Amino acid sequence: MHLLDLGQGYRVENNLLQHNQQGISWSESLFDIDALNAAAPLGYTFRGNAIQGGTAARFPTGNFFPATLNDIGYADLTLRDLRLKPSSPY
């Protein structure tokens, strides 16, 4: 996810995301929480998100970091059924 200049009140809540190589980027050198701080200097909300492959130390508190896609609890990844199972923690 590459960020542009964000206005005050920017919100990212309760999403399922994959971190991939760079995670959230603002420039060639600012990523994740540093990118959020640069893109939304007037404040933002970023919580309740499951960021598969991410690391808690690189994001604001209040998010989740499942190690694999299977840990998210999708109905059936092989069939690309991305609904969540009732047993999913998310």
PDB file as gemmi writes it, atoms N, CA and C in Angstrom:
CRYST1    1.000    1.000    1.000  90.00  90.00  90.00 P 1                      
ATOM      1  N   MET A   1       0.852  -1.153   0.000  1.00  0.00           N  
ATOM      2  CA  MET A   1       0.000   0.000   0.000  1.00  0.00           C  
ATOM      3  C   MET A   1       0.905   1.225   0.000  1.00  0.00           C  
ATOM      4  N   HIS A   2       0.848   2.034  -1.017  1.00  0.00           N  
ATOM      5  CA  HIS A   2       1.640   3.270  -1.063  1.00  0.00           C  
ATOM      6  C   HIS A   2       0.719   4.429  -0.714  1.00  0.00           C  
ATOM      7  N   LEU A   3       1.136   5.231   0.236  1.00  0.00           N  
ATOM      8  CA  LEU A   3       0.323   6.335   0.721  1.00  0.00           C  
ATOM      9  C   LEU A   3       0.615   7.629  -0.032  1.00  0.00           C  
ATOM     10  N   LEU A   4      -0.417   8.417  -0.194  1.00  0.00           N  
ATOM     11  CA  LEU A   4      -0.285   9.781  -0.691  1.00  0.00           C  
ATOM     12  C   LEU A   4      -0.466  10.695   0.505  1.00  0.00           C  
ATOM     13  N   ASP A   5      -0.439  11.992   0.313  1.00  0.00           N  
ATOM     14  CA  ASP A   5      -0.721  12.894   1.430  1.00  0.00           C  
ATOM     15  C   ASP A   5      -2.138  12.632   1.920  1.00  0.00           C  
ATOM     16  N   LEU A   6      -2.266  12.397   3.201  1.00  0.00           N  
ATOM     17  CA  LEU A   6      -3.557  12.069   3.787  1.00  0.00           C  
ATOM     18  C   LEU A   6      -4.020  13.220   4.671  1.00  0.00           C  
ATOM     19  N   GLY A   7      -5.286  13.459   4.653  1.00  0.00           N  
ATOM     20  CA  GLY A   7      -5.826  14.516   5.488  1.00  0.00           C  
ATOM     21  C   GLY A   7      -6.024  14.068   6.927  1.00  0.00           C  
ATOM     22  N   GLN A   8      -6.387  15.010   7.766  1.00  0.00           N  
ATOM     23  CA  GLN A   8      -6.654  14.715   9.162  1.00  0.00           C  
ATOM     24  C   GLN A   8      -7.821  13.740   9.269  1.00  0.00           C  
ATOM     25  N   GLY A   9      -7.729  12.812  10.190  1.00  0.00           N  
ATOM     26  CA  GLY A   9      -8.810  11.863  10.404  1.00  0.00           C  
ATOM     27  C   GLY A   9      -8.707  10.608   9.555  1.00  0.00           C  
ATOM     28  N   TYR A  10      -7.595  10.377   8.903  1.00  0.00           N  
ATOM     29  CA  TYR A  10      -7.402   9.170   8.087  1.00  0.00           C  
ATOM     30  C   TYR A  10      -7.616   7.936   8.960  1.00  0.00           C  
ATOM     31  N   ARG A  11      -8.419   6.975   8.463  1.00  0.00           N  
ATOM     32  CA  ARG A  11      -8.759   5.789   9.248  1.00  0.00           C  
ATOM     33  C   ARG A  11      -8.553   4.521   8.435  1.00  0.00           C  
ATOM     34  N   VAL A  12      -7.873   3.558   9.042  1.00  0.00           N  
ATOM     35  CA  VAL A  12      -7.761   2.203   8.512  1.00  0.00           C  
ATOM     36  C   VAL A  12      -8.070   1.296   9.685  1.00  0.00           C  
ATOM     37  N   GLU A  13      -9.248   0.681   9.664  1.00  0.00           N  
ATOM     38  CA  GLU A  13      -9.674  -0.150  10.791  1.00  0.00           C  
ATOM     39  C   GLU A  13     -10.301  -1.446  10.304  1.00  0.00           C  
ATOM     40  N   ASN A  14      -9.971  -2.525  11.015  1.00  0.00           N  
ATOM     41  CA  ASN A  14     -10.619  -3.821  10.824  1.00  0.00           C  
ATOM     42  C   ASN A  14     -10.487  -4.361   9.403  1.00  0.00           C  
ATOM     43  N   ASN A  15      -9.273  -4.335   8.890  1.00  0.00           N  
ATOM     44  CA  ASN A  15      -8.992  -4.854   7.553  1.00  0.00           C  
ATOM     45  C   ASN A  15      -8.076  -6.072   7.627  1.00  0.00           C  
ATOM     46  N   LEU A  16      -8.086  -6.848   6.563  1.00  0.00           N  
ATOM     47  CA  LEU A  16      -7.162  -7.960   6.395  1.00  0.00           C  
ATOM     48  C   LEU A  16      -6.156  -7.545   5.338  1.00  0.00           C  
ATOM     49  N   LEU A  17      -4.881  -7.474   5.713  1.00  0.00           N  
ATOM     50  CA  LEU A  17      -3.836  -6.982   4.822  1.00  0.00           C  
ATOM     51  C   LEU A  17      -2.678  -7.969   4.775  1.00  0.00           C  
ATOM     52  N   GLN A  18      -1.943  -7.949   3.678  1.00  0.00           N  
ATOM     53  CA  GLN A  18      -0.686  -8.685   3.594  1.00  0.00           C  
ATOM     54  C   GLN A  18       0.445  -7.672   3.582  1.00  0.00           C  
ATOM     55  N   HIS A  19       1.483  -7.950   4.358  1.00  0.00           N  
ATOM     56  CA  HIS A  19       2.601  -7.019   4.447  1.00  0.00           C  
ATOM     57  C   HIS A  19       3.445  -7.044   3.177  1.00  0.00           C  
ATOM     58  N   ASN A  20       3.687  -8.213   2.611  1.00  0.00           N  
ATOM     59  CA  ASN A  20       4.542  -8.372   1.438  1.00  0.00           C  
ATOM     60  C   ASN A  20       5.930  -7.796   1.694  1.00  0.00           C  
ATOM     61  N   GLN A  21       6.607  -7.296   0.661  1.00  0.00           N  
ATOM     62  CA  GLN A  21       7.995  -6.848   0.826  1.00  0.00           C  
ATOM     63  C   GLN A  21       8.130  -5.542   1.588  1.00  0.00           C  
ATOM     64  N   GLN A  22       7.327  -4.553   1.253  1.00  0.00           N  
ATOM     65  CA  GLN A  22       7.509  -3.231   1.844  1.00  0.00           C  
ATOM     66  C   GLN A  22       6.420  -2.826   2.814  1.00  0.00           C  
ATOM     67  N   GLY A  23       5.319  -3.514   2.863  1.00  0.00           N  
ATOM     68  CA  GLY A  23       4.235  -3.102   3.753  1.00  0.00           C  
ATOM     69  C   GLY A  23       3.624  -1.802   3.276  1.00  0.00           C  
ATOM     70  N   ILE A  24       3.492  -0.861   4.166  1.00  0.00           N  
ATOM     71  CA  ILE A  24       2.965   0.462   3.838  1.00  0.00           C  
ATOM     72  C   ILE A  24       4.163   1.354   3.543  1.00  0.00           C  
ATOM     73  N   SER A  25       4.146   2.031   2.406  1.00  0.00           N  
ATOM     74  CA  SER A  25       5.300   2.869   2.064  1.00  0.00           C  
ATOM     75  C   SER A  25       4.879   4.300   1.788  1.00  0.00           C  
ATOM     76  N   TRP A  26       5.766   5.203   2.123  1.00  0.00           N  
ATOM     77  CA  TRP A  26       5.570   6.621   1.857  1.00  0.00           C  
ATOM     78  C   TRP A  26       6.611   7.102   0.854  1.00  0.00           C  
ATOM     79  N   SER A  27       7.793   6.572   0.941  1.00  0.00           N  
ATOM     80  CA  SER A  27       8.880   6.924   0.040  1.00  0.00           C  
ATOM     81  C   SER A  27       9.785   5.701  -0.070  1.00  0.00           C  
ATOM     82  N   GLU A  28      10.920   5.875  -0.660  1.00  0.00           N  
ATOM     83  CA  GLU A  28      11.856   4.759  -0.765  1.00  0.00           C  
ATOM     84  C   GLU A  28      12.484   4.399   0.576  1.00  0.00           C  
ATOM     85  N   SER A  29      12.260   5.235   1.594  1.00  0.00           N  
ATOM     86  CA  SER A  29      12.896   4.966   2.885  1.00  0.00           C  
ATOM     87  C   SER A  29      11.953   4.980   4.085  1.00  0.00           C  
ATOM     88  N   LEU A  30      10.683   5.323   3.892  1.00  0.00           N  
ATOM     89  CA  LEU A  30       9.737   5.356   5.005  1.00  0.00           C  
ATOM     90  C   LEU A  30       8.671   4.289   4.821  1.00  0.00           C  
ATOM     91  N   PHE A  31       8.572   3.401   5.813  1.00  0.00           N  
ATOM     92  CA  PHE A  31       7.649   2.282   5.727  1.00  0.00           C  
ATOM     93  C   PHE A  31       6.855   2.134   7.020  1.00  0.00           C  
ATOM     94  N   ASP A  32       5.701   1.498   6.905  1.00  0.00           N  
ATOM     95  CA  ASP A  32       4.861   1.128   8.028  1.00  0.00           C  
ATOM     96  C   ASP A  32       4.551   2.330   8.917  1.00  0.00           C  
ATOM     97  N   ILE A  33       4.833   2.282  10.223  1.00  0.00           N  
ATOM     98  CA  ILE A  33       4.434   3.387  11.101  1.00  0.00           C  
ATOM     99  C   ILE A  33       5.103   4.703  10.700  1.00  0.00           C  
ATOM    100  N   ASP A  34       6.340   4.657  10.219  1.00  0.00           N  
ATOM    101  CA  ASP A  34       7.015   5.881   9.762  1.00  0.00           C  
ATOM    102  C   ASP A  34       6.299   6.473   8.549  1.00  0.00           C  
ATOM    103  N   ALA A  35       5.804   5.619   7.662  1.00  0.00           N  
ATOM    104  CA  ALA A  35       5.045   6.084   6.498  1.00  0.00           C  
ATOM    105  C   ALA A  35       3.722   6.708   6.934  1.00  0.00           C  
ATOM    106  N   LEU A  36       3.032   6.069   7.875  1.00  0.00           N  
ATOM    107  CA  LEU A  36       1.779   6.632   8.378  1.00  0.00           C  
ATOM    108  C   LEU A  36       2.010   7.996   9.025  1.00  0.00           C  
ATOM    109  N   ASN A  37       3.035   8.105   9.832  1.00  0.00           N  
ATOM    110  CA  ASN A  37       3.340   9.381  10.492  1.00  0.00           C  
ATOM    111  C   ASN A  37       3.669  10.476   9.494  1.00  0.00           C  
ATOM    112  N   ALA A  38       4.381  10.135   8.419  1.00  0.00           N  
ATOM    113  CA  ALA A  38       4.738  11.128   7.403  1.00  0.00           C  
ATOM    114  C   ALA A  38       3.533  11.519   6.549  1.00  0.00           C  
ATOM    115  N   ALA A  39       2.698  10.551   6.206  1.00  0.00           N  
ATOM    116  CA  ALA A  39       1.566  10.810   5.310  1.00  0.00           C  
ATOM    117  C   ALA A  39       0.413  11.517   6.014  1.00  0.00           C  
ATOM    118  N   ALA A  40       0.284  11.297   7.308  1.00  0.00           N  
ATOM    119  CA  ALA A  40      -0.837  11.884   8.047  1.00  0.00           C  
ATOM    120  C   ALA A  40      -0.322  12.560   9.322  1.00  0.00           C  
ATOM    121  N   PRO A  41       0.452  13.630   9.173  1.00  0.00           N  
ATOM    122  CA  PRO A  41       1.048  14.264  10.349  1.00  0.00           C  
ATOM    123  C   PRO A  41       0.025  14.876  11.308  1.00  0.00           C  
ATOM    124  N   LEU A  42      -1.194  15.093  10.850  1.00  0.00           N  
ATOM    125  CA  LEU A  42      -2.227  15.650  11.722  1.00  0.00           C  
ATOM    126  C   LEU A  42      -2.984  14.572  12.481  1.00  0.00           C  
ATOM    127  N   GLY A  43      -2.600  13.317  12.270  1.00  0.00           N  
ATOM    128  CA  GLY A  43      -3.213  12.230  13.018  1.00  0.00           C  
ATOM    129  C   GLY A  43      -3.960  11.245  12.139  1.00  0.00           C  
ATOM    130  N   TYR A  44      -4.066  10.028  12.629  1.00  0.00           N  
ATOM    131  CA  TYR A  44      -4.739   8.948  11.911  1.00  0.00           C  
ATOM    132  C   TYR A  44      -5.161   7.889  12.916  1.00  0.00           C  
ATOM    133  N   THR A  45      -6.014   6.999  12.471  1.00  0.00           N  
ATOM    134  CA  THR A  45      -6.396   5.821  13.242  1.00  0.00           C  
ATOM    135  C   THR A  45      -6.018   4.607  12.419  1.00  0.00           C  
ATOM    136  N   PHE A  46      -5.261   3.713  13.001  1.00  0.00           N  
ATOM    137  CA  PHE A  46      -4.840   2.488  12.324  1.00  0.00           C  
ATOM    138  C   PHE A  46      -4.882   1.390  13.372  1.00  0.00           C  
ATOM    139  N   ARG A  47      -6.024   0.659  13.433  1.00  0.00           N  
ATOM    140  CA  ARG A  47      -6.177  -0.354  14.474  1.00  0.00           C  
ATOM    141  C   ARG A  47      -7.160  -1.438  14.047  1.00  0.00           C  
ATOM    142  N   GLY A  48      -7.043  -2.560  14.726  1.00  0.00           N  
ATOM    143  CA  GLY A  48      -7.946  -3.678  14.463  1.00  0.00           C  
ATOM    144  C   GLY A  48      -7.643  -4.412  13.172  1.00  0.00           C  
ATOM    145  N   ASN A  49      -6.526  -4.113  12.540  1.00  0.00           N  
ATOM    146  CA  ASN A  49      -6.167  -4.730  11.274  1.00  0.00           C  
ATOM    147  C   ASN A  49      -5.359  -6.004  11.514  1.00  0.00           C  
ATOM    148  N   ALA A  50      -5.584  -7.011  10.688  1.00  0.00           N  
ATOM    149  CA  ALA A  50      -4.761  -8.224  10.688  1.00  0.00           C  
ATOM    150  C   ALA A  50      -3.784  -8.083   9.534  1.00  0.00           C  
ATOM    151  N   ILE A  51      -2.503  -7.936   9.865  1.00  0.00           N  
ATOM    152  CA  ILE A  51      -1.475  -7.681   8.868  1.00  0.00           C  
ATOM    153  C   ILE A  51      -0.605  -8.927   8.764  1.00  0.00           C  
ATOM    154  N   GLN A  52      -0.960  -9.803   7.833  1.00  0.00           N  
ATOM    155  CA  GLN A  52      -0.255 -11.076   7.678  1.00  0.00           C  
ATOM    156  C   GLN A  52       1.164 -10.808   7.212  1.00  0.00           C  
ATOM    157  N   GLY A  53       2.135 -11.329   7.950  1.00  0.00           N  
ATOM    158  CA  GLY A  53       3.529 -11.149   7.610  1.00  0.00           C  
ATOM    159  C   GLY A  53       4.158  -9.897   8.186  1.00  0.00           C  
ATOM    160  N   GLY A  54       3.377  -9.063   8.846  1.00  0.00           N  
ATOM    161  CA  GLY A  54       3.912  -7.850   9.456  1.00  0.00           C  
ATOM    162  C   GLY A  54       4.497  -8.130  10.831  1.00  0.00           C  
ATOM    163  N   THR A  55       5.088  -7.114  11.424  1.00  0.00           N  
ATOM    164  CA  THR A  55       5.710  -7.211  12.733  1.00  0.00           C  
ATOM    165  C   THR A  55       5.143  -6.126  13.634  1.00  0.00           C  
ATOM    166  N   ALA A  56       4.726  -6.494  14.822  1.00  0.00           N  
ATOM    167  CA  ALA A  56       4.077  -5.553  15.740  1.00  0.00           C  
ATOM    168  C   ALA A  56       4.921  -4.308  15.998  1.00  0.00           C  
ATOM    169  N   ALA A  57       6.218  -4.453  16.079  1.00  0.00           N  
ATOM    170  CA  ALA A  57       7.095  -3.317  16.379  1.00  0.00           C  
ATOM    171  C   ALA A  57       7.083  -2.257  15.276  1.00  0.00           C  
ATOM    172  N   ARG A  58       6.596  -2.600  14.089  1.00  0.00           N  
ATOM    173  CA  ARG A  58       6.624  -1.667  12.960  1.00  0.00           C  
ATOM    174  C   ARG A  58       5.283  -0.989  12.707  1.00  0.00           C  
ATOM    175  N   PHE A  59       4.293  -1.228  13.594  1.00  0.00           N  
ATOM    176  CA  PHE A  59       2.953  -0.679  13.404  1.00  0.00           C  
ATOM    177  C   PHE A  59       2.418  -0.108  14.704  1.00  0.00           C  
ATOM    178  N   PRO A  60       1.393   0.743  14.618  1.00  0.00           N  
ATOM    179  CA  PRO A  60       0.757   1.215  15.845  1.00  0.00           C  
ATOM    180  C   PRO A  60       0.169   0.039  16.633  1.00  0.00           C  
ATOM    181  N   THR A  61       0.010   0.224  17.922  1.00  0.00           N  
ATOM    182  CA  THR A  61      -0.586  -0.820  18.747  1.00  0.00           C  
ATOM    183  C   THR A  61      -2.044  -1.029  18.356  1.00  0.00           C  
ATOM    184  N   GLY A  62      -2.575  -2.193  18.736  1.00  0.00           N  
ATOM    185  CA  GLY A  62      -3.980  -2.473  18.472  1.00  0.00           C  
ATOM    186  C   GLY A  62      -4.240  -3.209  17.177  1.00  0.00           C  
ATOM    187  N   ASN A  63      -3.208  -3.800  16.585  1.00  0.00           N  
ATOM    188  CA  ASN A  63      -3.353  -4.578  15.360  1.00  0.00           C  
ATOM    189  C   ASN A  63      -2.912  -6.013  15.626  1.00  0.00           C  
ATOM    190  N   PHE A  64      -3.131  -6.886  14.660  1.00  0.00           N  
ATOM    191  CA  PHE A  64      -2.832  -8.308  14.803  1.00  0.00           C  
ATOM    192  C   PHE A  64      -1.882  -8.740  13.695  1.00  0.00           C  
ATOM    193  N   PHE A  65      -1.081  -9.775  13.959  1.00  0.00           N  
ATOM    194  CA  PHE A  65      -0.038 -10.154  13.019  1.00  0.00           C  
ATOM    195  C   PHE A  65       0.018 -11.664  12.816  1.00  0.00           C  
ATOM    196  N   PRO A  66      -0.971 -12.214  12.088  1.00  0.00           N  
ATOM    197  CA  PRO A  66      -0.930 -13.648  11.801  1.00  0.00           C  
ATOM    198  C   PRO A  66       0.276 -13.977  10.925  1.00  0.00           C  
ATOM    199  N   ALA A  67       0.915 -15.102  11.230  1.00  0.00           N  
ATOM    200  CA  ALA A  67       2.128 -15.486  10.509  1.00  0.00           C  
ATOM    201  C   ALA A  67       1.845 -15.927   9.074  1.00  0.00           C  
ATOM    202  N   THR A  68       0.733 -16.625   8.858  1.00  0.00           N  
ATOM    203  CA  THR A  68       0.420 -17.144   7.521  1.00  0.00           C  
ATOM    204  C   THR A  68      -1.008 -16.770   7.134  1.00  0.00           C  
ATOM    205  N   LEU A  69      -1.313 -16.905   5.854  1.00  0.00           N  
ATOM    206  CA  LEU A  69      -2.691 -16.679   5.402  1.00  0.00           C  
ATOM    207  C   LEU A  69      -3.648 -17.678   6.047  1.00  0.00           C  
ATOM    208  N   ASN A  70      -3.186 -18.899   6.259  1.00  0.00           N  
ATOM    209  CA  ASN A  70      -4.040 -19.903   6.899  1.00  0.00           C  
ATOM    210  C   ASN A  70      -4.427 -19.505   8.316  1.00  0.00           C  
ATOM    211  N   ASP A  71      -3.574 -18.754   8.989  1.00  0.00           N  
ATOM    212  CA  ASP A  71      -3.863 -18.313  10.350  1.00  0.00           C  
ATOM    213  C   ASP A  71      -5.012 -17.309  10.413  1.00  0.00           C  
ATOM    214  N   ILE A  72      -5.333 -16.692   9.293  1.00  0.00           N  
ATOM    215  CA  ILE A  72      -6.430 -15.719   9.253  1.00  0.00           C  
ATOM    216  C   ILE A  72      -7.774 -16.424   9.369  1.00  0.00           C  
ATOM    217  N   GLY A  73      -7.873 -17.605   8.817  1.00  0.00           N  
ATOM    218  CA  GLY A  73      -9.126 -18.352   8.906  1.00  0.00           C  
ATOM    219  C   GLY A  73     -10.065 -18.132   7.741  1.00  0.00           C  
ATOM    220  N   TYR A  74      -9.497 -17.995   6.545  1.00  0.00           N  
ATOM    221  CA  TYR A  74     -10.337 -17.894   5.353  1.00  0.00           C  
ATOM    222  C   TYR A  74     -11.091 -19.198   5.147  1.00  0.00           C  
ATOM    223  N   ALA A  75     -12.256 -19.119   4.520  1.00  0.00           N  
ATOM    224  CA  ALA A  75     -13.090 -20.299   4.291  1.00  0.00           C  
ATOM    225  C   ALA A  75     -12.349 -21.352   3.471  1.00  0.00           C  
ATOM    226  N   ASP A  76     -11.767 -20.971   2.318  1.00  0.00           N  
ATOM    227  CA  ASP A  76     -11.046 -21.944   1.494  1.00  0.00           C  
ATOM    228  C   ASP A  76     -10.134 -21.196   0.520  1.00  0.00           C  
ATOM    229  N   LEU A  77      -8.878 -21.089   0.878  1.00  0.00           N  
ATOM    230  CA  LEU A  77      -7.934 -20.357   0.026  1.00  0.00           C  
ATOM    231  C   LEU A  77      -7.730 -21.023  -1.323  1.00  0.00           C  
ATOM    232  N   THR A  78      -7.763 -22.353  -1.376  1.00  0.00           N  
ATOM    233  CA  THR A  78      -7.542 -23.037  -2.653  1.00  0.00           C  
ATOM    234  C   THR A  78      -8.638 -22.710  -3.661  1.00  0.00           C  
ATOM    235  N   LEU A  79      -9.840 -22.444  -3.179  1.00  0.00           N  
ATOM    236  CA  LEU A  79     -10.947 -22.058  -4.055  1.00  0.00           C  
ATOM    237  C   LEU A  79     -11.136 -20.535  -4.116  1.00  0.00           C  
ATOM    238  N   ARG A  80     -10.210 -19.806  -3.493  1.00  0.00           N  
ATOM    239  CA  ARG A  80     -10.270 -18.342  -3.424  1.00  0.00           C  
ATOM    240  C   ARG A  80     -11.537 -17.845  -2.748  1.00  0.00           C  
ATOM    241  N   ASP A  81     -11.999 -18.600  -1.779  1.00  0.00           N  
ATOM    242  CA  ASP A  81     -13.153 -18.203  -0.977  1.00  0.00           C  
ATOM    243  C   ASP A  81     -12.608 -17.445   0.228  1.00  0.00           C  
ATOM    244  N   LEU A  82     -12.625 -16.126   0.148  1.00  0.00           N  
ATOM    245  CA  LEU A  82     -12.003 -15.288   1.159  1.00  0.00           C  
ATOM    246  C   LEU A  82     -12.948 -14.857   2.276  1.00  0.00           C  
ATOM    247  N   ARG A  83     -14.117 -15.475   2.315  1.00  0.00           N  
ATOM    248  CA  ARG A  83     -14.970 -15.240   3.480  1.00  0.00           C  
ATOM    249  C   ARG A  83     -14.270 -15.843   4.689  1.00  0.00           C  
ATOM    250  N   LEU A  84     -14.557 -15.306   5.845  1.00  0.00           N  
ATOM    251  CA  LEU A  84     -13.929 -15.835   7.052  1.00  0.00           C  
ATOM    252  C   LEU A  84     -14.786 -16.943   7.648  1.00  0.00           C  
ATOM    253  N   LYS A  85     -14.119 -17.977   8.135  1.00  0.00           N  
ATOM    254  CA  LYS A  85     -14.795 -19.050   8.852  1.00  0.00           C  
ATOM    255  C   LYS A  85     -15.341 -18.472  10.161  1.00  0.00           C  
ATOM    256  N   PRO A  86     -16.418 -19.046  10.698  1.00  0.00           N  
ATOM    257  CA  PRO A  86     -16.917 -18.606  11.996  1.00  0.00           C  
ATOM    258  C   PRO A  86     -15.859 -18.722  13.098  1.00  0.00           C  
ATOM    259  N   SER A  87     -14.915 -19.645  12.940  1.00  0.00           N  
ATOM    260  CA  SER A  87     -13.860 -19.839  13.939  1.00  0.00           C  
ATOM    261  C   SER A  87     -12.675 -18.874  13.785  1.00  0.00           C  
ATOM    262  N   SER A  88     -12.694 -18.029  12.744  1.00  0.00           N  
ATOM    263  CA  SER A  88     -11.597 -17.092  12.520  1.00  0.00           C  
ATOM    264  C   SER A  88     -11.515 -16.096  13.686  1.00  0.00           C  
ATOM    265  N   PRO A  89     -10.309 -15.802  14.142  1.00  0.00           N  
ATOM    266  CA  PRO A  89     -10.176 -14.797  15.204  1.00  0.00           C  
ATOM    267  C   PRO A  89     -10.422 -13.373  14.710  1.00  0.00           C  
ATOM    268  N   TYR A  90     -10.623 -13.199  13.403  1.00  0.00           N  
ATOM    269  CA  TYR A  90     -10.799 -11.876  12.832  1.00  0.00           C  
ATOM    270  C   TYR A  90     -12.188 -11.660  12.272  1.00  0.00           C  
TER     271      TYR A  90                                                      
END                                                                             
